[in-house]
Amino acid sequence: MLLPPHGLIGRFLHRRSVARWRAAARAVPATRNGDLEVQVQIARRTMRRLRDFDAAAGAKLALPRPGSTTFPRPAGTDWSWRPKPWRLPCPELGLAPALPKDEITNELVVFHDCKRREIILRQIRNTREIDLSPYGWDLEVFHFDGTYLSLVLEVPPASCEGLRKRHLFQLALNVMRERPTKIHTRLNVKHGPNVEQILLTLPDEEEAAVEFDLAYTQLNEARAERMWVDLMIEDPAMNRITFRDLTMSRYPRAEI
């Protein structure tokens, strides 16, 4: 068991070790060759372990930290969001199988009508240098006999505060597909008894984004109360899709 390096005993042992090697270095001229060879072997083994520790600790510290909300935002952004499942470790790290209406958190729900339970959804830790999100999600589908499969994201109520028809919403994803498949995105905004919907297809690229323009809707700005996003996967059978990051930004349309 390792002692805490910041504890009293840990600091004492560290000082003793440093003092020991400092004394050994000063005593080299007077040390017999046989004893010196043994000390060199011990020092080299210690240095290898220190290099291993330095590499492992450096890799961990370089990862995106849990809770990170760092990501590029369009100019003029007045609201932005990265869902909890991409920011924080989830108590339920995965669903195997993922059943209809299974929830990861209140922000991420799986919807499908597949009778065969061959859908897996699990959280992964992002480790690539280019990753900004601490976590991602793997969706694996084997045989699929249903008619639809979608991930539904419940957007926080703050997205509707001060909402105007001149607003645009950017949905940005880092998504990797094992084989090509279409992913359709739909923004849903509830205002009173009505729901406005905008349907767009995500580009077939790893770094992909779509812009939902509310100007072309019948939105009642005063009654906007709830928003959610559907990610609808077309022909999901025998595929693995990794959503390494997902973010949303709200910003006003540029005045002409």
KOLTI-557508 format. One record per residue (C-alpha): x negated, y, z; residue number from 1; chain; residue in three letters. Coordinates in Angstrom, 2 decimals. Last residue first. Example, Ala and Ser with C-alpha at 12.3 -4.5 7.8 and 13.67 -1.06 7.14 Angstrom:
<lozas>
<xx:-13.67, yy:-1.06, zz:7.14, i:2, ch:A, aa:SER>;
<xx:-12.30, yy:-4.50, zz:7.80, i:1, ch:A, aa:ALA>;
</lozas>
This chain:
<lozas>
<xx:28.01, yy:42.04, zz:-42.39, i:256, ch:A, aa:ILE>;
<xx:28.02, yy:41.11, zz:-38.69, i:255, ch:A, aa:GLU>;
<xx:26.16, yy:37.95, zz:-37.84, i:254, ch:A, aa:ALA>;
<xx:28.43, yy:35.27, zz:-36.42, i:253, ch:A, aa:ARG>;
<xx:28.36, yy:35.09, zz:-32.64, i:252, ch:A, aa:PRO>;
<xx:26.52, yy:32.33, zz:-30.77, i:251, ch:A, aa:TYR>;
<xx:27.32, yy:29.06, zz:-29.07, i:250, ch:A, aa:ARG>;
<xx:24.68, yy:26.35, zz:-28.71, i:249, ch:A, aa:SER>;
<xx:25.00, yy:22.58, zz:-28.37, i:248, ch:A, aa:MET>;
<xx:22.35, yy:19.93, zz:-27.69, i:247, ch:A, aa:THR>;
<xx:21.72, yy:16.26, zz:-28.35, i:246, ch:A, aa:LEU>;
<xx:18.42, yy:14.41, zz:-28.08, i:245, ch:A, aa:ASP>;
<xx:16.97, yy:10.98, zz:-28.67, i:244, ch:A, aa:ARG>;
<xx:20.17, yy:9.55, zz:-30.14, i:243, ch:A, aa:PHE>;
<xx:18.94, yy:6.13, zz:-31.24, i:242, ch:A, aa:THR>;
<xx:21.09, yy:4.20, zz:-33.72, i:241, ch:A, aa:ILE>;
<xx:20.72, yy:0.44, zz:-34.11, i:240, ch:A, aa:ARG>;
<xx:22.62, yy:-1.32, zz:-36.85, i:239, ch:A, aa:ASN>;
<xx:24.19, yy:-4.66, zz:-37.63, i:238, ch:A, aa:MET>;
<xx:27.74, yy:-3.23, zz:-37.95, i:237, ch:A, aa:ALA>;
<xx:28.21, yy:0.55, zz:-37.62, i:236, ch:A, aa:PRO>;
<xx:30.02, yy:1.18, zz:-40.94, i:235, ch:A, aa:ASP>;
<xx:30.66, yy:4.89, zz:-40.23, i:234, ch:A, aa:GLU>;
<xx:29.77, yy:6.22, zz:-36.81, i:233, ch:A, aa:ILE>;
<xx:32.05, yy:8.93, zz:-35.41, i:232, ch:A, aa:MET>;
<xx:30.49, yy:11.44, zz:-33.02, i:231, ch:A, aa:LEU>;
<xx:33.48, yy:13.22, zz:-31.47, i:230, ch:A, aa:ASP>;
<xx:33.04, yy:16.53, zz:-29.66, i:229, ch:A, aa:VAL>;
<xx:35.15, yy:17.99, zz:-26.85, i:228, ch:A, aa:TRP>;
<xx:36.55, yy:21.37, zz:-25.88, i:227, ch:A, aa:MET>;
<xx:39.08, yy:22.60, zz:-23.33, i:226, ch:A, aa:ARG>;
<xx:40.92, yy:25.78, zz:-22.34, i:225, ch:A, aa:GLU>;
<xx:41.26, yy:28.20, zz:-25.24, i:224, ch:A, aa:ALA>;
<xx:44.49, yy:30.14, zz:-24.52, i:223, ch:A, aa:ARG>;
<xx:43.41, yy:33.77, zz:-25.06, i:222, ch:A, aa:ALA>;
<xx:41.45, yy:32.95, zz:-28.21, i:221, ch:A, aa:GLU>;
<xx:44.41, yy:31.37, zz:-29.99, i:220, ch:A, aa:ASN>;
<xx:42.48, yy:29.42, zz:-32.60, i:219, ch:A, aa:LEU>;
<xx:44.07, yy:29.12, zz:-36.04, i:218, ch:A, aa:GLN>;
<xx:40.79, yy:27.94, zz:-37.55, i:217, ch:A, aa:THR>;
<xx:38.58, yy:29.23, zz:-40.38, i:216, ch:A, aa:TYR>;
<xx:36.73, yy:31.76, zz:-38.23, i:215, ch:A, aa:ALA>;
<xx:35.82, yy:29.03, zz:-35.73, i:214, ch:A, aa:LEU>;
<xx:32.68, yy:28.08, zz:-37.67, i:213, ch:A, aa:ASP>;
<xx:31.19, yy:24.73, zz:-36.61, i:212, ch:A, aa:PHE>;
<xx:27.52, yy:24.53, zz:-37.55, i:211, ch:A, aa:GLU>;
<xx:25.77, yy:21.20, zz:-38.12, i:210, ch:A, aa:VAL>;
<xx:22.30, yy:20.02, zz:-37.13, i:209, ch:A, aa:ALA>;
<xx:19.87, yy:17.23, zz:-37.95, i:208, ch:A, aa:ALA>;
<xx:16.31, yy:16.34, zz:-36.97, i:207, ch:A, aa:GLU>;
<xx:16.08, yy:12.67, zz:-37.97, i:206, ch:A, aa:GLU>;
<xx:17.76, yy:13.35, zz:-41.30, i:205, ch:A, aa:GLU>;
<xx:20.86, yy:12.02, zz:-43.06, i:204, ch:A, aa:ASP>;
<xx:22.76, yy:15.29, zz:-42.54, i:203, ch:A, aa:PRO>;
<xx:25.67, yy:15.08, zz:-40.04, i:202, ch:A, aa:LEU>;
<xx:29.08, yy:15.18, zz:-41.64, i:201, ch:A, aa:THR>;
<xx:31.50, yy:17.90, zz:-40.58, i:200, ch:A, aa:LEU>;
<xx:35.08, yy:17.91, zz:-39.21, i:199, ch:A, aa:LEU>;
<xx:36.57, yy:20.98, zz:-37.53, i:198, ch:A, aa:ILE>;
<xx:39.61, yy:20.47, zz:-35.29, i:197, ch:A, aa:GLN>;
<xx:41.94, yy:22.94, zz:-33.58, i:196, ch:A, aa:GLU>;
<xx:44.16, yy:21.44, zz:-30.89, i:195, ch:A, aa:VAL>;
<xx:47.56, yy:22.86, zz:-29.98, i:194, ch:A, aa:ASN>;
<xx:49.69, yy:22.80, zz:-26.80, i:193, ch:A, aa:PRO>;
<xx:47.78, yy:25.73, zz:-25.26, i:192, ch:A, aa:GLY>;
<xx:44.39, yy:26.02, zz:-26.88, i:191, ch:A, aa:HIS>;
<xx:42.46, yy:22.76, zz:-27.17, i:190, ch:A, aa:LYS>;
<xx:39.24, yy:22.92, zz:-29.20, i:189, ch:A, aa:VAL>;
<xx:38.02, yy:19.77, zz:-30.96, i:188, ch:A, aa:ASN>;
<xx:34.70, yy:19.69, zz:-32.83, i:187, ch:A, aa:LEU>;
<xx:34.28, yy:16.67, zz:-35.09, i:186, ch:A, aa:ARG>;
<xx:31.01, yy:15.08, zz:-36.15, i:185, ch:A, aa:THR>;
<xx:30.69, yy:12.37, zz:-38.78, i:184, ch:A, aa:HIS>;
<xx:27.71, yy:10.01, zz:-38.73, i:183, ch:A, aa:ILE>;
<xx:27.00, yy:8.24, zz:-42.01, i:182, ch:A, aa:LYS>;
<xx:24.76, yy:5.18, zz:-42.06, i:181, ch:A, aa:THR>;
<xx:21.28, yy:4.41, zz:-43.33, i:180, ch:A, aa:PRO>;
<xx:19.54, yy:1.52, zz:-41.52, i:179, ch:A, aa:ARG>;
<xx:17.69, yy:1.57, zz:-38.23, i:178, ch:A, aa:GLU>;
<xx:18.99, yy:5.10, zz:-37.72, i:177, ch:A, aa:ARG>;
<xx:17.10, yy:7.68, zz:-35.68, i:176, ch:A, aa:MET>;
<xx:18.85, yy:10.76, zz:-34.28, i:175, ch:A, aa:VAL>;
<xx:17.51, yy:14.05, zz:-32.97, i:174, ch:A, aa:ASN>;
<xx:20.68, yy:16.06, zz:-32.74, i:173, ch:A, aa:LEU>;
<xx:21.80, yy:19.68, zz:-32.99, i:172, ch:A, aa:ALA>;
<xx:25.42, yy:20.84, zz:-32.69, i:171, ch:A, aa:LEU>;
<xx:25.63, yy:24.55, zz:-33.47, i:170, ch:A, aa:GLN>;
<xx:28.82, yy:26.32, zz:-32.46, i:169, ch:A, aa:PHE>;
<xx:29.85, yy:29.51, zz:-34.21, i:168, ch:A, aa:LEU>;
<xx:31.78, yy:32.37, zz:-32.62, i:167, ch:A, aa:HIS>;
<xx:33.75, yy:34.99, zz:-34.54, i:166, ch:A, aa:ARG>;
<xx:36.96, yy:33.23, zz:-33.54, i:165, ch:A, aa:LYS>;
<xx:36.25, yy:34.21, zz:-29.94, i:164, ch:A, aa:ARG>;
<xx:35.50, yy:32.28, zz:-26.76, i:163, ch:A, aa:LEU>;
<xx:35.03, yy:34.42, zz:-23.63, i:162, ch:A, aa:GLY>;
<xx:34.99, yy:31.29, zz:-21.49, i:161, ch:A, aa:GLU>;
<xx:35.65, yy:28.25, zz:-23.68, i:160, ch:A, aa:CYS>;
<xx:32.11, yy:26.81, zz:-23.50, i:159, ch:A, aa:SER>;
<xx:32.20, yy:27.31, zz:-19.72, i:158, ch:A, aa:ALA>;
<xx:34.74, yy:24.47, zz:-19.58, i:157, ch:A, aa:PRO>;
<xx:31.90, yy:21.93, zz:-20.07, i:156, ch:A, aa:PRO>;
<xx:32.02, yy:19.83, zz:-23.28, i:155, ch:A, aa:VAL>;
<xx:33.32, yy:16.26, zz:-23.01, i:154, ch:A, aa:GLU>;
<xx:31.29, yy:14.24, zz:-25.49, i:153, ch:A, aa:LEU>;
<xx:32.99, yy:11.35, zz:-27.26, i:152, ch:A, aa:VAL>;
<xx:30.96, yy:8.58, zz:-28.85, i:151, ch:A, aa:LEU>;
<xx:32.78, yy:6.93, zz:-31.72, i:150, ch:A, aa:SER>;
<xx:33.50, yy:3.54, zz:-33.26, i:149, ch:A, aa:LEU>;
<xx:36.40, yy:2.95, zz:-35.66, i:148, ch:A, aa:TYR>;
<xx:38.16, yy:0.21, zz:-37.63, i:147, ch:A, aa:THR>;
<xx:37.10, yy:-2.83, zz:-35.63, i:146, ch:A, aa:GLY>;
<xx:35.53, yy:-6.15, zz:-36.61, i:145, ch:A, aa:ASP>;
<xx:31.91, yy:-5.27, zz:-35.82, i:144, ch:A, aa:PHE>;
<xx:29.16, yy:-7.89, zz:-35.65, i:143, ch:A, aa:HIS>;
<xx:26.02, yy:-6.43, zz:-34.08, i:142, ch:A, aa:PHE>;
<xx:26.01, yy:-2.87, zz:-32.83, i:141, ch:A, aa:VAL>;
<xx:23.20, yy:-1.24, zz:-30.88, i:140, ch:A, aa:GLU>;
<xx:23.50, yy:2.33, zz:-29.57, i:139, ch:A, aa:LEU>;
<xx:20.32, yy:3.57, zz:-27.88, i:138, ch:A, aa:ASP>;
<xx:20.56, yy:6.75, zz:-25.85, i:137, ch:A, aa:TRP>;
<xx:17.93, yy:9.38, zz:-25.04, i:136, ch:A, aa:GLY>;
<xx:16.26, yy:10.80, zz:-21.96, i:135, ch:A, aa:TYR>;
<xx:13.85, yy:13.58, zz:-20.96, i:134, ch:A, aa:PRO>;
<xx:14.84, yy:15.77, zz:-23.94, i:133, ch:A, aa:SER>;
<xx:12.09, yy:17.79, zz:-25.61, i:132, ch:A, aa:LEU>;
<xx:10.49, yy:14.88, zz:-27.48, i:131, ch:A, aa:ASP>;
<xx:7.67, yy:15.73, zz:-29.90, i:130, ch:A, aa:ILE>;
<xx:4.95, yy:14.08, zz:-27.81, i:129, ch:A, aa:GLU>;
<xx:6.96, yy:10.85, zz:-27.67, i:128, ch:A, aa:ARG>;
<xx:7.94, yy:9.36, zz:-24.31, i:127, ch:A, aa:THR>;
<xx:11.73, yy:9.58, zz:-24.15, i:126, ch:A, aa:ASN>;
<xx:13.17, yy:7.36, zz:-21.44, i:125, ch:A, aa:ARG>;
<xx:16.06, yy:5.19, zz:-22.67, i:124, ch:A, aa:ILE>;
<xx:19.74, yy:5.01, zz:-21.71, i:123, ch:A, aa:GLN>;
<xx:21.80, yy:2.08, zz:-22.96, i:122, ch:A, aa:ARG>;
<xx:24.77, yy:1.42, zz:-25.22, i:121, ch:A, aa:LEU>;
<xx:25.44, yy:-2.12, zz:-26.43, i:120, ch:A, aa:ILE>;
<xx:28.24, yy:-3.21, zz:-28.77, i:119, ch:A, aa:ILE>;
<xx:28.92, yy:-6.89, zz:-29.47, i:118, ch:A, aa:GLU>;
<xx:32.11, yy:-7.45, zz:-27.52, i:117, ch:A, aa:ARG>;
<xx:34.25, yy:-8.78, zz:-30.37, i:116, ch:A, aa:ARG>;
<xx:37.66, yy:-7.12, zz:-30.39, i:115, ch:A, aa:LYS>;
<xx:36.41, yy:-3.84, zz:-31.81, i:114, ch:A, aa:CYS>;
<xx:38.84, yy:-0.95, zz:-31.32, i:113, ch:A, aa:ASP>;
<xx:36.32, yy:1.73, zz:-30.40, i:112, ch:A, aa:HIS>;
<xx:35.78, yy:4.68, zz:-28.04, i:111, ch:A, aa:PHE>;
<xx:32.69, yy:5.20, zz:-25.89, i:110, ch:A, aa:VAL>;
<xx:32.67, yy:8.03, zz:-23.32, i:109, ch:A, aa:VAL>;
<xx:30.00, yy:10.61, zz:-22.43, i:108, ch:A, aa:LEU>;
<xx:30.54, yy:13.74, zz:-20.31, i:107, ch:A, aa:GLU>;
<xx:32.43, yy:12.16, zz:-17.37, i:106, ch:A, aa:ASN>;
<xx:29.46, yy:9.82, zz:-17.11, i:105, ch:A, aa:THR>;
<xx:28.64, yy:6.57, zz:-18.92, i:104, ch:A, aa:ILE>;
<xx:32.35, yy:5.94, zz:-19.46, i:103, ch:A, aa:GLU>;
<xx:33.90, yy:2.92, zz:-21.18, i:102, ch:A, aa:ASP>;
<xx:36.95, yy:3.87, zz:-23.24, i:101, ch:A, aa:LYS>;
<xx:36.81, yy:0.63, zz:-25.26, i:100, ch:A, aa:PRO>;
<xx:34.18, yy:-1.76, zz:-23.84, i:99, ch:A, aa:LEU>;
<xx:30.43, yy:-1.37, zz:-24.17, i:98, ch:A, aa:ALA>;
<xx:28.95, yy:-4.83, zz:-23.73, i:97, ch:A, aa:PRO>;
<xx:26.45, yy:-4.33, zz:-22.31, i:96, ch:A, aa:ALA>;
<xx:26.83, yy:-0.79, zz:-21.07, i:95, ch:A, aa:LEU>;
<xx:23.72, yy:1.04, zz:-19.98, i:94, ch:A, aa:GLY>;
<xx:21.76, yy:2.90, zz:-17.35, i:93, ch:A, aa:LEU>;
<xx:24.80, yy:3.19, zz:-15.10, i:92, ch:A, aa:GLU>;
<xx:23.42, yy:5.38, zz:-12.32, i:91, ch:A, aa:PRO>;
<xx:22.34, yy:7.81, zz:-15.08, i:90, ch:A, aa:CYS>;
<xx:18.89, yy:9.37, zz:-15.20, i:89, ch:A, aa:PRO>;
<xx:19.17, yy:13.09, zz:-15.97, i:88, ch:A, aa:LEU>;
<xx:18.94, yy:15.37, zz:-18.99, i:87, ch:A, aa:ARG>;
<xx:20.23, yy:13.36, zz:-21.96, i:86, ch:A, aa:TRP>;
<xx:23.10, yy:11.76, zz:-19.98, i:85, ch:A, aa:PRO>;
<xx:23.76, yy:15.19, zz:-18.40, i:84, ch:A, aa:LYS>;
<xx:24.71, yy:16.82, zz:-21.70, i:83, ch:A, aa:PRO>;
<xx:22.42, yy:19.55, zz:-23.11, i:82, ch:A, aa:ARG>;
<xx:24.25, yy:22.88, zz:-23.19, i:81, ch:A, aa:TRP>;
<xx:24.13, yy:26.41, zz:-24.51, i:80, ch:A, aa:SER>;
<xx:26.10, yy:29.64, zz:-24.08, i:79, ch:A, aa:TRP>;
<xx:25.43, yy:33.22, zz:-25.23, i:78, ch:A, aa:ASP>;
<xx:23.11, yy:32.40, zz:-28.14, i:77, ch:A, aa:THR>;
<xx:22.21, yy:35.61, zz:-29.99, i:76, ch:A, aa:GLY>;
<xx:19.39, yy:34.06, zz:-32.01, i:75, ch:A, aa:ALA>;
<xx:19.78, yy:30.31, zz:-32.40, i:74, ch:A, aa:PRO>;
<xx:18.50, yy:28.15, zz:-29.54, i:73, ch:A, aa:ARG>;
<xx:15.44, yy:25.90, zz:-29.47, i:72, ch:A, aa:PRO>;
<xx:15.35, yy:23.38, zz:-26.59, i:71, ch:A, aa:PHE>;
<xx:14.36, yy:23.32, zz:-22.93, i:70, ch:A, aa:THR>;
<xx:17.17, yy:22.27, zz:-20.59, i:69, ch:A, aa:THR>;
<xx:15.01, yy:19.81, zz:-18.64, i:68, ch:A, aa:SER>;
<xx:16.73, yy:17.98, zz:-15.81, i:67, ch:A, aa:GLY>;
<xx:14.25, yy:15.13, zz:-15.78, i:66, ch:A, aa:PRO>;
<xx:10.80, yy:16.36, zz:-16.90, i:65, ch:A, aa:ARG>;
<xx:9.81, yy:15.91, zz:-20.53, i:64, ch:A, aa:PRO>;
<xx:6.76, yy:13.64, zz:-20.44, i:63, ch:A, aa:LEU>;
<xx:3.28, yy:15.15, zz:-20.08, i:62, ch:A, aa:ALA>;
<xx:3.16, yy:14.44, zz:-16.33, i:61, ch:A, aa:LEU>;
<xx:3.69, yy:10.74, zz:-17.02, i:60, ch:A, aa:LYS>;
<xx:0.96, yy:10.56, zz:-19.67, i:59, ch:A, aa:ALA>;
<xx:-1.49, yy:12.46, zz:-17.45, i:58, ch:A, aa:GLY>;
<xx:-0.79, yy:10.12, zz:-14.54, i:57, ch:A, aa:ALA>;
<xx:-1.45, yy:7.02, zz:-16.66, i:56, ch:A, aa:ALA>;
<xx:-4.61, yy:8.46, zz:-18.27, i:55, ch:A, aa:ALA>;
<xx:-6.02, yy:9.80, zz:-14.99, i:54, ch:A, aa:ASP>;
<xx:-5.29, yy:6.52, zz:-13.19, i:53, ch:A, aa:PHE>;
<xx:-7.05, yy:4.48, zz:-15.87, i:52, ch:A, aa:ASP>;
<xx:-10.00, yy:6.91, zz:-15.83, i:51, ch:A, aa:ARG>;
<xx:-10.21, yy:6.61, zz:-12.04, i:50, ch:A, aa:LEU>;
<xx:-10.11, yy:2.82, zz:-12.28, i:49, ch:A, aa:ARG>;
<xx:-12.96, yy:2.87, zz:-14.81, i:48, ch:A, aa:ARG>;
<xx:-14.92, yy:5.30, zz:-12.60, i:47, ch:A, aa:MET>;
<xx:-14.60, yy:2.94, zz:-9.62, i:46, ch:A, aa:THR>;
<xx:-15.94, yy:0.02, zz:-11.67, i:45, ch:A, aa:ARG>;
<xx:-18.84, yy:2.20, zz:-12.83, i:44, ch:A, aa:ARG>;
<xx:-19.63, yy:3.33, zz:-9.28, i:43, ch:A, aa:ALA>;
<xx:-19.62, yy:-0.25, zz:-7.97, i:42, ch:A, aa:ILE>;
<xx:-22.02, yy:-1.35, zz:-10.74, i:41, ch:A, aa:GLN>;
<xx:-24.27, yy:1.66, zz:-10.09, i:40, ch:A, aa:VAL>;
<xx:-24.32, yy:0.90, zz:-6.36, i:39, ch:A, aa:GLN>;
<xx:-25.42, yy:-2.70, zz:-7.02, i:38, ch:A, aa:VAL>;
<xx:-28.20, yy:-1.50, zz:-9.35, i:37, ch:A, aa:GLU>;
<xx:-29.34, yy:1.01, zz:-6.72, i:36, ch:A, aa:LEU>;
<xx:-29.62, yy:-1.71, zz:-4.07, i:35, ch:A, aa:ASP>;
<xx:-31.95, yy:-3.71, zz:-6.33, i:34, ch:A, aa:GLY>;
<xx:-33.91, yy:-0.61, zz:-7.34, i:33, ch:A, aa:ASN>;
<xx:-34.63, yy:0.37, zz:-3.73, i:32, ch:A, aa:ARG>;
<xx:-33.20, yy:3.78, zz:-2.75, i:31, ch:A, aa:THR>;
<xx:-35.57, yy:6.68, zz:-1.95, i:30, ch:A, aa:ALA>;
<xx:-35.08, yy:8.67, zz:-5.17, i:29, ch:A, aa:PRO>;
<xx:-31.31, yy:7.84, zz:-5.18, i:28, ch:A, aa:VAL>;
<xx:-30.64, yy:9.19, zz:-1.67, i:27, ch:A, aa:ALA>;
<xx:-29.06, yy:12.47, zz:-2.79, i:26, ch:A, aa:ARG>;
<xx:-26.62, yy:10.60, zz:-5.06, i:25, ch:A, aa:ALA>;
<xx:-25.74, yy:8.15, zz:-2.27, i:24, ch:A, aa:ALA>;
<xx:-25.02, yy:11.04, zz:0.10, i:23, ch:A, aa:ALA>;
<xx:-22.61, yy:12.59, zz:-2.42, i:22, ch:A, aa:ARG>;
<xx:-21.06, yy:9.17, zz:-2.99, i:21, ch:A, aa:TRP>;
<xx:-20.38, yy:8.72, zz:0.73, i:20, ch:A, aa:ARG>;
<xx:-19.18, yy:12.30, zz:1.23, i:19, ch:A, aa:ALA>;
<xx:-16.57, yy:11.85, zz:-1.53, i:18, ch:A, aa:VAL>;
<xx:-15.37, yy:8.58, zz:0.00, i:17, ch:A, aa:SER>;
<xx:-15.19, yy:10.04, zz:3.50, i:16, ch:A, aa:ARG>;
<xx:-13.31, yy:13.11, zz:2.26, i:15, ch:A, aa:ARG>;
<xx:-10.76, yy:10.87, zz:0.51, i:14, ch:A, aa:HIS>;
<xx:-10.37, yy:8.71, zz:3.61, i:13, ch:A, aa:LEU>;
<xx:-9.63, yy:11.78, zz:5.75, i:12, ch:A, aa:PHE>;
<xx:-7.18, yy:13.24, zz:3.23, i:11, ch:A, aa:ARG>;
<xx:-5.25, yy:9.97, zz:3.10, i:10, ch:A, aa:GLY>;
<xx:-5.24, yy:9.65, zz:6.91, i:9, ch:A, aa:ILE>;
<xx:-3.76, yy:13.15, zz:7.36, i:8, ch:A, aa:LEU>;
<xx:-1.27, yy:12.84, zz:4.51, i:7, ch:A, aa:GLY>;
<xx:-1.55, yy:14.61, zz:1.14, i:6, ch:A, aa:HIS>;
<xx:-2.93, yy:11.52, zz:-0.63, i:5, ch:A, aa:PRO>;
<xx:-0.05, yy:9.42, zz:0.76, i:4, ch:A, aa:PRO>;
<xx:-1.57, yy:6.04, zz:1.67, i:3, ch:A, aa:LEU>;
<xx:-1.42, yy:3.39, zz:-1.01, i:2, ch:A, aa:LEU>;
<xx:0.00, yy:0.00, zz:0.00, i:1, ch:A, aa:MET>;
</lozas>
